[in-house]
Amino acid sequence: MKEILIICLIGAIAGWIAGAIVNYDSPGILIDILIGIVGGYIGYRLFGTKLNITDNVWINDIITSTAGATLLAVIIKVIRRAASHDYSHRHTG
């Protein structure tokens, strides 16, 4: 149970930071946590320990998770923008 809370906390921090970096309209904190958790997985798969730049494990985890979450947030923003653009072209004219 403790591990799940830690994962959610790191996910929330990473998702919030990624949202601030990418400046996407987040539907809420739960989505930020989900993006942070999934982004953390993506970050660890892509970067492993390459982003471990401090002696603090927590900071390294947040950096890696934020990198992955930022990548995921950019992908989500691009998809949402493309879908919105496609929708507006279908319903005008």
PLY file of the C-alpha trace (Angstrom):
ply
format ascii 1.0
element vertex 93
property float x
property float y
property float z
element edge 92
property int vertex1
property int vertex2
end_header
0.00 0.00 0.00
2.84 2.38 0.83
4.42 1.83 -2.60
1.17 2.72 -4.35
0.95 5.99 -2.43
4.57 6.82 -3.29
3.97 6.05 -6.98
0.86 8.27 -6.95
2.73 11.08 -5.20
5.63 10.97 -7.66
3.10 10.66 -10.51
1.20 13.70 -9.27
4.36 15.79 -9.04
5.65 14.62 -12.44
2.26 15.10 -14.10
1.86 18.58 -12.64
5.36 19.62 -13.74
4.81 18.14 -17.21
1.52 20.01 -17.52
3.25 23.25 -16.60
6.06 22.62 -19.10
3.80 21.63 -21.99
0.98 24.00 -21.02
-1.84 21.65 -21.92
-5.34 21.95 -20.47
-5.51 19.19 -17.90
-8.97 17.92 -16.99
-7.85 17.51 -13.37
-5.43 16.14 -10.82
-6.39 12.50 -11.47
-5.40 12.85 -15.12
-2.16 14.57 -14.04
-1.42 11.63 -11.73
-2.20 9.14 -14.50
0.00 11.01 -16.98
2.74 11.15 -14.34
2.54 7.41 -13.59
2.40 6.36 -17.25
5.02 8.98 -18.06
7.21 7.59 -15.28
7.03 4.16 -16.89
7.84 5.68 -20.29
10.72 7.65 -18.75
12.24 4.59 -17.12
11.88 2.54 -20.32
13.49 5.27 -22.44
16.10 6.67 -20.09
16.71 4.06 -17.38
19.16 5.62 -14.95
20.66 8.09 -17.46
18.80 10.99 -15.82
20.09 10.23 -12.32
21.88 13.50 -11.78
21.68 13.74 -7.98
22.39 11.48 -5.04
18.74 11.73 -4.02
16.64 8.80 -5.29
13.39 10.75 -4.96
14.64 13.66 -7.04
15.99 11.28 -9.69
12.64 9.48 -9.83
10.79 12.78 -10.22
13.18 13.93 -12.98
12.84 10.67 -14.92
9.06 10.56 -14.42
8.73 14.20 -15.45
10.73 13.57 -18.63
8.43 10.71 -19.59
5.30 12.59 -18.52
6.36 15.63 -20.55
6.80 13.46 -23.62
3.38 11.90 -23.02
1.78 15.33 -22.45
3.23 16.60 -25.75
1.78 13.57 -27.56
-1.61 14.12 -25.91
-1.55 17.82 -26.81
-0.72 17.08 -30.45
-3.47 14.46 -30.71
-6.03 16.74 -29.05
-5.07 19.64 -31.31
-5.31 17.45 -34.43
-8.68 16.06 -33.32
-9.97 19.55 -32.55
-8.70 20.86 -35.88
-10.27 17.93 -37.75
-13.57 18.39 -35.89
-13.75 22.11 -36.67
-13.14 21.49 -40.38
-15.89 18.88 -40.56
-18.49 21.15 -38.97
-17.81 24.42 -40.76
-18.98 25.21 -44.21
0 1
1 2
2 3
3 4
4 5
5 6
6 7
7 8
8 9
9 10
10 11
11 12
12 13
13 14
14 15
15 16
16 17
17 18
18 19
19 20
20 21
21 22
22 23
23 24
24 25
25 26
26 27
27 28
28 29
29 30
30 31
31 32
32 33
33 34
34 35
35 36
36 37
37 38
38 39
39 40
40 41
41 42
42 43
43 44
44 45
45 46
46 47
47 48
48 49
49 50
50 51
51 52
52 53
53 54
54 55
55 56
56 57
57 58
58 59
59 60
60 61
61 62
62 63
63 64
64 65
65 66
66 67
67 68
68 69
69 70
70 71
71 72
72 73
73 74
74 75
75 76
76 77
77 78
78 79
79 80
80 81
81 82
82 83
83 84
84 85
85 86
86 87
87 88
88 89
89 90
90 91
91 92
